[in-house]
Amino acid sequence: MSFVKYQLTPALAFMAVSSPQAYELTRKFLGSWVATQDGVPKLAGLILHAIVFILLASLLMRTVTRYSVSYMSSETDKMM
């Protein structure tokens, strides 16, 4: 479970937040200060997406931990 929590979860969050499509979508909602029309990020867009990545990765890692703890305790209860 630690592989999923510490390597896979942040990697998936990074792929979602750093893709050119994410920058294009953000540009549509927030304006041209985020990225060019091609999805190339500007400095302000990089900072914004870095903050979003940190928040998303933290949230996902807490969710994975909560799920793994509840799953492990339910499996332990079944064994007894």
Backbone atoms as SQL, in Angstrom:
CREATE TABLE atoms (id INTEGER PRIMARY KEY, chain TEXT, resi INTEGER, resn TEXT, atom TEXT, x REAL, y REAL, z REAL);
INSERT INTO atoms VALUES
  (1, 'A', 1, 'MET', 'N', 0.815, -1.192, 0.000),
  (2, 'A', 1, 'MET', 'CA', 0.000, 0.000, 0.000),
  (3, 'A', 1, 'MET', 'C', 0.864, 1.263, 0.000),
  (4, 'A', 2, 'SER', 'N', 2.069, 1.190, 0.543),
  (5, 'A', 2, 'SER', 'CA', 2.906, 2.383, 0.582),
  (6, 'A', 2, 'SER', 'C', 3.330, 2.818, -0.821),
  (7, 'A', 3, 'PHE', 'N', 3.466, 1.849, -1.760),
  (8, 'A', 3, 'PHE', 'CA', 3.788, 2.213, -3.140),
  (9, 'A', 3, 'PHE', 'C', 2.696, 3.085, -3.721),
  (10, 'A', 4, 'VAL', 'N', 1.452, 2.690, -3.516),
  (11, 'A', 4, 'VAL', 'CA', 0.330, 3.466, -4.046),
  (12, 'A', 4, 'VAL', 'C', 0.285, 4.840, -3.391),
  (13, 'A', 5, 'LYS', 'N', 0.467, 4.859, -2.078),
  (14, 'A', 5, 'LYS', 'CA', 0.349, 6.125, -1.358),
  (15, 'A', 5, 'LYS', 'C', 1.461, 7.096, -1.705),
  (16, 'A', 6, 'TYR', 'N', 2.699, 6.638, -1.715),
  (17, 'A', 6, 'TYR', 'CA', 3.825, 7.555, -1.823),
  (18, 'A', 6, 'TYR', 'C', 4.366, 7.752, -3.230),
  (19, 'A', 7, 'GLN', 'N', 4.113, 6.843, -4.155),
  (20, 'A', 7, 'GLN', 'CA', 4.631, 7.019, -5.510),
  (21, 'A', 7, 'GLN', 'C', 3.528, 7.185, -6.552),
  (22, 'A', 8, 'LEU', 'N', 2.577, 6.297, -6.559),
  (23, 'A', 8, 'LEU', 'CA', 1.570, 6.299, -7.622),
  (24, 'A', 8, 'LEU', 'C', 0.570, 7.453, -7.485),
  (25, 'A', 9, 'THR', 'N', 0.106, 7.710, -6.291),
  (26, 'A', 9, 'THR', 'CA', -0.883, 8.770, -6.086),
  (27, 'A', 9, 'THR', 'C', -0.355, 10.144, -6.496),
  (28, 'A', 10, 'PRO', 'N', 0.815, 10.570, -6.030),
  (29, 'A', 10, 'PRO', 'CA', 1.315, 11.872, -6.487),
  (30, 'A', 10, 'PRO', 'C', 1.641, 11.902, -7.984),
  (31, 'A', 11, 'ALA', 'N', 2.083, 10.773, -8.527),
  (32, 'A', 11, 'ALA', 'CA', 2.394, 10.736, -9.958),
  (33, 'A', 11, 'ALA', 'C', 1.135, 10.956, -10.795),
  (34, 'A', 12, 'LEU', 'N', 0.043, 10.323, -10.417),
  (35, 'A', 12, 'LEU', 'CA', -1.214, 10.510, -11.148),
  (36, 'A', 12, 'LEU', 'C', -1.739, 11.935, -10.997),
  (37, 'A', 13, 'ALA', 'N', -1.606, 12.487, -9.804),
  (38, 'A', 13, 'ALA', 'CA', -2.030, 13.873, -9.585),
  (39, 'A', 13, 'ALA', 'C', -1.186, 14.829, -10.434),
  (40, 'A', 14, 'PHE', 'N', 0.125, 14.589, -10.493),
  (41, 'A', 14, 'PHE', 'CA', 1.003, 15.436, -11.292),
  (42, 'A', 14, 'PHE', 'C', 0.648, 15.362, -12.776),
  (43, 'A', 15, 'MET', 'N', 0.386, 14.152, -13.267),
  (44, 'A', 15, 'MET', 'CA', 0.034, 13.990, -14.682),
  (45, 'A', 15, 'MET', 'C', -1.248, 14.749, -15.012),
  (46, 'A', 16, 'ALA', 'N', -2.214, 14.720, -14.116),
  (47, 'A', 16, 'ALA', 'CA', -3.480, 15.410, -14.363),
  (48, 'A', 16, 'ALA', 'C', -3.315, 16.926, -14.332),
  (49, 'A', 17, 'VAL', 'N', -2.547, 17.429, -13.382),
  (50, 'A', 17, 'VAL', 'CA', -2.420, 18.878, -13.198),
  (51, 'A', 17, 'VAL', 'C', -1.459, 19.504, -14.197),
  (52, 'A', 18, 'SER', 'N', -0.445, 18.770, -14.634),
  (53, 'A', 18, 'SER', 'CA', 0.584, 19.370, -15.479),
  (54, 'A', 18, 'SER', 'C', 0.371, 19.156, -16.978),
  (55, 'A', 19, 'SER', 'N', -0.697, 18.529, -17.362),
  (56, 'A', 19, 'SER', 'CA', -0.916, 18.281, -18.793),
  (57, 'A', 19, 'SER', 'C', -1.294, 19.576, -19.519),
  (58, 'A', 20, 'PRO', 'N', -0.958, 19.674, -20.801),
  (59, 'A', 20, 'PRO', 'CA', -1.340, 20.866, -21.566),
  (60, 'A', 20, 'PRO', 'C', -2.859, 21.083, -21.597),
  (61, 'A', 21, 'GLN', 'N', -3.615, 19.987, -21.581),
  (62, 'A', 21, 'GLN', 'CA', -5.079, 20.108, -21.570),
  (63, 'A', 21, 'GLN', 'C', -5.567, 20.780, -20.286),
  (64, 'A', 22, 'ALA', 'N', -4.906, 20.509, -19.172),
  (65, 'A', 22, 'ALA', 'CA', -5.279, 21.156, -17.910),
  (66, 'A', 22, 'ALA', 'C', -5.007, 22.656, -17.987),
  (67, 'A', 23, 'TYR', 'N', -3.897, 23.030, -18.606),
  (68, 'A', 23, 'TYR', 'CA', -3.591, 24.459, -18.755),
  (69, 'A', 23, 'TYR', 'C', -4.578, 25.135, -19.703),
  (70, 'A', 24, 'GLU', 'N', -4.954, 24.450, -20.777),
  (71, 'A', 24, 'GLU', 'CA', -5.934, 25.017, -21.702),
  (72, 'A', 24, 'GLU', 'C', -7.287, 25.202, -21.021),
  (73, 'A', 25, 'LEU', 'N', -7.696, 24.218, -20.237),
  (74, 'A', 25, 'LEU', 'CA', -8.965, 24.304, -19.527),
  (75, 'A', 25, 'LEU', 'C', -8.938, 25.429, -18.489),
  (76, 'A', 26, 'THR', 'N', -7.842, 25.542, -17.774),
  (77, 'A', 26, 'THR', 'CA', -7.705, 26.607, -16.787),
  (78, 'A', 26, 'THR', 'C', -7.714, 27.973, -17.467),
  (79, 'A', 27, 'ARG', 'N', -7.093, 28.053, -18.639),
  (80, 'A', 27, 'ARG', 'CA', -7.060, 29.313, -19.397),
  (81, 'A', 27, 'ARG', 'C', -8.468, 29.744, -19.798),
  (82, 'A', 28, 'LYS', 'N', -9.311, 28.770, -20.149),
  (83, 'A', 28, 'LYS', 'CA', -10.687, 29.097, -20.540),
  (84, 'A', 28, 'LYS', 'C', -11.461, 29.728, -19.388),
  (85, 'A', 29, 'PHE', 'N', -11.201, 29.254, -18.144),
  (86, 'A', 29, 'PHE', 'CA', -11.937, 29.750, -16.995),
  (87, 'A', 29, 'PHE', 'C', -11.317, 30.989, -16.362),
  (88, 'A', 30, 'LEU', 'N', -9.979, 31.058, -16.326),
  (89, 'A', 30, 'LEU', 'CA', -9.318, 32.135, -15.587),
  (90, 'A', 30, 'LEU', 'C', -8.665, 33.195, -16.465),
  (91, 'A', 31, 'GLY', 'N', -8.495, 32.909, -17.742),
  (92, 'A', 31, 'GLY', 'CA', -7.933, 33.918, -18.622),
  (93, 'A', 31, 'GLY', 'C', -6.550, 33.579, -19.143),
  (94, 'A', 32, 'SER', 'N', -6.022, 34.469, -19.949),
  (95, 'A', 32, 'SER', 'CA', -4.773, 34.214, -20.668),
  (96, 'A', 32, 'SER', 'C', -3.523, 34.345, -19.795),
  (97, 'A', 33, 'TRP', 'N', -3.657, 34.772, -18.540),
  (98, 'A', 33, 'TRP', 'CA', -2.484, 34.882, -17.663),
  (99, 'A', 33, 'TRP', 'C', -1.962, 33.516, -17.239),
  (100, 'A', 34, 'VAL', 'N', -2.758, 32.459, -17.440),
  (101, 'A', 34, 'VAL', 'CA', -2.370, 31.116, -17.012),
  (102, 'A', 34, 'VAL', 'C', -1.495, 30.427, -18.059),
  (103, 'A', 35, 'ALA', 'N', -1.903, 30.508, -19.317),
  (104, 'A', 35, 'ALA', 'CA', -1.187, 29.779, -20.371),
  (105, 'A', 35, 'ALA', 'C', -1.496, 30.385, -21.730),
  (106, 'A', 36, 'THR', 'N', -0.713, 29.965, -22.723),
  (107, 'A', 36, 'THR', 'CA', -0.989, 30.372, -24.101),
  (108, 'A', 36, 'THR', 'C', -2.136, 29.529, -24.642),
  (109, 'A', 37, 'GLN', 'N', -2.564, 29.828, -25.846),
  (110, 'A', 37, 'GLN', 'CA', -3.654, 29.066, -26.462),
  (111, 'A', 37, 'GLN', 'C', -3.274, 27.613, -26.707),
  (112, 'A', 38, 'ASP', 'N', -1.990, 27.345, -26.856),
  (113, 'A', 38, 'ASP', 'CA', -1.514, 25.978, -27.100),
  (114, 'A', 38, 'ASP', 'C', -1.356, 25.166, -25.821),
  (115, 'A', 39, 'GLY', 'N', -1.578, 25.773, -24.673),
  (116, 'A', 39, 'GLY', 'CA', -1.435, 25.072, -23.409),
  (117, 'A', 39, 'GLY', 'C', -0.056, 25.165, -22.811),
  (118, 'A', 40, 'VAL', 'N', 0.766, 26.075, -23.323),
  (119, 'A', 40, 'VAL', 'CA', 2.100, 26.287, -22.761),
  (120, 'A', 40, 'VAL', 'C', 1.951, 27.207, -21.549),
  (121, 'A', 41, 'PRO', 'N', 2.375, 26.747, -20.375),
  (122, 'A', 41, 'PRO', 'CA', 2.135, 27.542, -19.168),
  (123, 'A', 41, 'PRO', 'C', 3.010, 28.779, -19.075),
  (124, 'A', 42, 'LYS', 'N', 2.434, 29.804, -18.467),
  (125, 'A', 42, 'LYS', 'CA', 3.189, 30.997, -18.104),
  (126, 'A', 42, 'LYS', 'C', 3.591, 30.850, -16.642),
  (127, 'A', 43, 'LEU', 'N', 4.447, 31.721, -16.147),
  (128, 'A', 43, 'LEU', 'CA', 4.953, 31.610, -14.780),
  (129, 'A', 43, 'LEU', 'C', 3.811, 31.596, -13.757),
  (130, 'A', 44, 'ALA', 'N', 2.859, 32.477, -13.914),
  (131, 'A', 44, 'ALA', 'CA', 1.724, 32.520, -12.982),
  (132, 'A', 44, 'ALA', 'C', 0.918, 31.228, -13.043),
  (133, 'A', 45, 'GLY', 'N', 0.784, 30.661, -14.226),
  (134, 'A', 45, 'GLY', 'CA', 0.079, 29.391, -14.384),
  (135, 'A', 45, 'GLY', 'C', 0.818, 28.248, -13.713),
  (136, 'A', 46, 'LEU', 'N', 2.149, 28.264, -13.819),
  (137, 'A', 46, 'LEU', 'CA', 2.950, 27.241, -13.140),
  (138, 'A', 46, 'LEU', 'C', 2.769, 27.314, -11.629),
  (139, 'A', 47, 'ILE', 'N', 2.775, 28.517, -11.099),
  (140, 'A', 47, 'ILE', 'CA', 2.595, 28.687, -9.657),
  (141, 'A', 47, 'ILE', 'C', 1.204, 28.215, -9.237),
  (142, 'A', 48, 'LEU', 'N', 0.200, 28.593, -9.999),
  (143, 'A', 48, 'LEU', 'CA', -1.169, 28.163, -9.703),
  (144, 'A', 48, 'LEU', 'C', -1.289, 26.642, -9.733),
  (145, 'A', 49, 'HIS', 'N', -0.766, 26.018, -10.769),
  (146, 'A', 49, 'HIS', 'CA', -0.868, 24.566, -10.898),
  (147, 'A', 49, 'HIS', 'C', -0.009, 23.840, -9.860),
  (148, 'A', 50, 'ALA', 'N', 1.079, 24.431, -9.429),
  (149, 'A', 50, 'ALA', 'CA', 1.882, 23.838, -8.356),
  (150, 'A', 50, 'ALA', 'C', 1.090, 23.821, -7.047),
  (151, 'A', 51, 'ILE', 'N', 0.391, 24.908, -6.764),
  (152, 'A', 51, 'ILE', 'CA', -0.443, 24.963, -5.557),
  (153, 'A', 51, 'ILE', 'C', -1.571, 23.939, -5.638),
  (154, 'A', 52, 'VAL', 'N', -2.207, 23.854, -6.798),
  (155, 'A', 52, 'VAL', 'CA', -3.284, 22.882, -6.989),
  (156, 'A', 52, 'VAL', 'C', -2.746, 21.457, -6.848),
  (157, 'A', 53, 'PHE', 'N', -1.563, 21.191, -7.381),
  (158, 'A', 53, 'PHE', 'CA', -0.961, 19.862, -7.260),
  (159, 'A', 53, 'PHE', 'C', -0.710, 19.496, -5.802),
  (160, 'A', 54, 'ILE', 'N', -0.165, 20.417, -5.035),
  (161, 'A', 54, 'ILE', 'CA', 0.114, 20.153, -3.621),
  (162, 'A', 54, 'ILE', 'C', -1.177, 19.833, -2.874),
  (163, 'A', 55, 'LEU', 'N', -2.217, 20.620, -3.113),
  (164, 'A', 55, 'LEU', 'CA', -3.487, 20.381, -2.436),
  (165, 'A', 55, 'LEU', 'C', -4.122, 19.060, -2.875),
  (166, 'A', 56, 'LEU', 'N', -4.105, 18.788, -4.178),
  (167, 'A', 56, 'LEU', 'CA', -4.699, 17.556, -4.694),
  (168, 'A', 56, 'LEU', 'C', -3.943, 16.322, -4.217),
  (169, 'A', 57, 'ALA', 'N', -2.632, 16.359, -4.262),
  (170, 'A', 57, 'ALA', 'CA', -1.838, 15.214, -3.813),
  (171, 'A', 57, 'ALA', 'C', -2.044, 14.962, -2.325),
  (172, 'A', 58, 'SER', 'N', -2.097, 16.017, -1.533),
  (173, 'A', 58, 'SER', 'CA', -2.336, 15.858, -0.100),
  (174, 'A', 58, 'SER', 'C', -3.701, 15.236, 0.167),
  (175, 'A', 59, 'LEU', 'N', -4.710, 15.728, -0.516),
  (176, 'A', 59, 'LEU', 'CA', -6.056, 15.200, -0.350),
  (177, 'A', 59, 'LEU', 'C', -6.130, 13.730, -0.763),
  (178, 'A', 60, 'LEU', 'N', -5.538, 13.398, -1.898),
  (179, 'A', 60, 'LEU', 'CA', -5.564, 12.017, -2.368),
  (180, 'A', 60, 'LEU', 'C', -4.803, 11.083, -1.440),
  (181, 'A', 61, 'MET', 'N', -3.672, 11.527, -0.939),
  (182, 'A', 61, 'MET', 'CA', -2.892, 10.672, -0.036),
  (183, 'A', 61, 'MET', 'C', -3.628, 10.446, 1.278),
  (184, 'A', 62, 'ARG', 'N', -4.332, 11.457, 1.773),
  (185, 'A', 62, 'ARG', 'CA', -5.143, 11.262, 2.977),
  (186, 'A', 62, 'ARG', 'C', -6.294, 10.306, 2.714),
  (187, 'A', 63, 'THR', 'N', -6.916, 10.408, 1.545),
  (188, 'A', 63, 'THR', 'CA', -8.019, 9.524, 1.184),
  (189, 'A', 63, 'THR', 'C', -7.534, 8.091, 1.057),
  (190, 'A', 64, 'VAL', 'N', -6.400, 7.877, 0.411),
  (191, 'A', 64, 'VAL', 'CA', -5.837, 6.539, 0.265),
  (192, 'A', 64, 'VAL', 'C', -5.505, 5.968, 1.636),
  (193, 'A', 65, 'THR', 'N', -4.945, 6.764, 2.518),
  (194, 'A', 65, 'THR', 'CA', -4.605, 6.304, 3.862),
  (195, 'A', 65, 'THR', 'C', -5.865, 5.933, 4.634),
  (196, 'A', 66, 'ARG', 'N', -6.874, 6.761, 4.551),
  (197, 'A', 66, 'ARG', 'CA', -8.127, 6.480, 5.254),
  (198, 'A', 66, 'ARG', 'C', -8.752, 5.198, 4.735),
  (199, 'A', 67, 'TYR', 'N', -8.736, 5.015, 3.408),
  (200, 'A', 67, 'TYR', 'CA', -9.301, 3.813, 2.811),
  (201, 'A', 67, 'TYR', 'C', -8.502, 2.587, 3.230),
  (202, 'A', 68, 'SER', 'N', -7.185, 2.689, 3.205),
  (203, 'A', 68, 'SER', 'CA', -6.358, 1.526, 3.534),
  (204, 'A', 68, 'SER', 'C', -6.512, 1.139, 4.995),
  (205, 'A', 69, 'VAL', 'N', -6.637, 2.109, 5.885),
  (206, 'A', 69, 'VAL', 'CA', -6.806, 1.800, 7.300),
  (207, 'A', 69, 'VAL', 'C', -8.154, 1.141, 7.539),
  (208, 'A', 70, 'SER', 'N', -9.217, 1.650, 6.917),
  (209, 'A', 70, 'SER', 'CA', -10.535, 1.042, 7.108),
  (210, 'A', 70, 'SER', 'C', -10.599, -0.327, 6.452),
  (211, 'A', 71, 'TYR', 'N', -9.951, -0.515, 5.316),
  (212, 'A', 71, 'TYR', 'CA', -9.928, -1.814, 4.648),
  (213, 'A', 71, 'TYR', 'C', -9.159, -2.835, 5.480),
  (214, 'A', 72, 'MET', 'N', -8.019, -2.420, 6.011),
  (215, 'A', 72, 'MET', 'CA', -7.212, -3.340, 6.807),
  (216, 'A', 72, 'MET', 'C', -7.920, -3.722, 8.096),
  (217, 'A', 73, 'SER', 'N', -8.615, -2.790, 8.722),
  (218, 'A', 73, 'SER', 'CA', -9.319, -3.119, 9.965),
  (219, 'A', 73, 'SER', 'C', -10.504, -4.031, 9.687),
  (220, 'A', 74, 'SER', 'N', -11.179, -3.859, 8.551),
  (221, 'A', 74, 'SER', 'CA', -12.294, -4.752, 8.226),
  (222, 'A', 74, 'SER', 'C', -11.787, -6.152, 7.894),
  (223, 'A', 75, 'GLU', 'N', -10.622, -6.266, 7.266),
  (224, 'A', 75, 'GLU', 'CA', -10.038, -7.582, 6.981),
  (225, 'A', 75, 'GLU', 'C', -9.611, -8.258, 8.264),
  (226, 'A', 76, 'THR', 'N', -9.088, -7.500, 9.208),
  (227, 'A', 76, 'THR', 'CA', -8.675, -8.055, 10.493),
  (228, 'A', 76, 'THR', 'C', -9.898, -8.559, 11.261),
  (229, 'A', 77, 'ASP', 'N', -11.010, -7.812, 11.188),
  (230, 'A', 77, 'ASP', 'CA', -12.231, -8.226, 11.867),
  (231, 'A', 77, 'ASP', 'C', -12.772, -9.527, 11.289),
  (232, 'A', 78, 'LYS', 'N', -12.623, -9.719, 9.968),
  (233, 'A', 78, 'LYS', 'CA', -13.108, -10.937, 9.327),
  (234, 'A', 78, 'LYS', 'C', -12.307, -12.157, 9.765),
  (235, 'A', 79, 'MET', 'N', -11.019, -11.947, 10.059),
  (236, 'A', 79, 'MET', 'CA', -10.161, -13.054, 10.463),
  (237, 'A', 79, 'MET', 'C', -10.478, -13.550, 11.870),
  (238, 'A', 80, 'MET', 'N', -10.993, -12.659, 12.699),
  (239, 'A', 80, 'MET', 'CA', -11.280, -13.041, 14.099),
  (240, 'A', 80, 'MET', 'C', -12.579, -13.708, 14.233);
